[in-house]
Amino acid sequence: MASASDYVYIQLYGVHQFQGRAQMVMYCTASIGNSIIHDALVEDMGSHFFGFQDIQVLDHLCARFPVAGNKVYFVDDRMTMEGRLCYALRAR
């Protein structure tokens, strides 16, 4: 079994009441299992899921960075990027 990171692009979010408690939801497009790692950079290969999700499923926030050639990369926090880069360097 291997750990994996899934990415979602939040398009909007809102708060609603459920059983007397405020809940925050987000409308997102998700790239679940549809990304490729290139030397520590994560390329988005397209979305598979559109819809509402509970915002509590988020582990951390990252940036979505479009580049030339219609490619999109996800830029994670520093520790995640460094860990991915170390793994890529060890694999060579």
N, C-alpha and C positions, 0 to 999 in steps of 0.2 A: 504494500500500500504506500502510495506517495502523496505528500501534501500538494495542494494546488491552490492557486490564487485565481479567483474570478473577479472580473471588473464590471462595474455598472456606471453608466453615464446618467447622472441625475438631471432630468429635464425640468421638473418642478417638484415641490413638496408642499405638504399642508398638514394641518392638525384637525383631527376630528374627535368626537366623544364616543367612547365605546364602553358600555356598562359603567357609566359615571366617571370614567377616567379619560384624560386627554391622551391621545395616541398620535404619533407623527408618522406619516407615510410619505413615500416618494414615488413619483412616476419616473421610470427609468428604462433605458435600453441596456440589456446585459450582454456581455461577451463571455458567456459561461463556457469554459473549455474551448474557446475559439480564439486563442492567442498563441503566438510563437515567440520564443525567447531567442534573440540574436545578440550574443556577447553582452549579456546583462540588460539589454533593452527589450521591452515587451511590446510586440507589434499586435495591434488589434486587427483581427482577420474578419471582422464583421459581427453583427449582433444576431442573437438568436431569440431573445425574449424582450417583449415590450409589455409593460404593465405596472401595476402598483405593488410595492413591497413595503414591509415594515422597515423603517430606517435603522432600527437596532441591529440589523444584520451586517451593517458596515463595520469593518475592522479598523480601517484607517482611510484617510483621504489621499488622493493623488491627482495629478494633472493629466489631461488628455491633450496631446501635442501633435497637431497635423504637420506633416512635412511634404516636400516635393514628391511628386509621383503618386499622389492620393493615398499615401500611407499615413497611419495614425499610430503613435506610440504612447504608452502610459509611462509617466515619470513618477516613480514612487518616492517614499521618504528615503533619506540618506542611508539608514541602516539596511533597508531592504535592497537598495541598489548596490551597496558595497558587498553584501552577502552574495547576490547574484553574480557580480563581477568576479569575486574570489572563486566561486564555483566554476565559472566559465574559464578562468585562468588555470585552475587545477585540471580541467578536462582536456587541456591541450597537450 
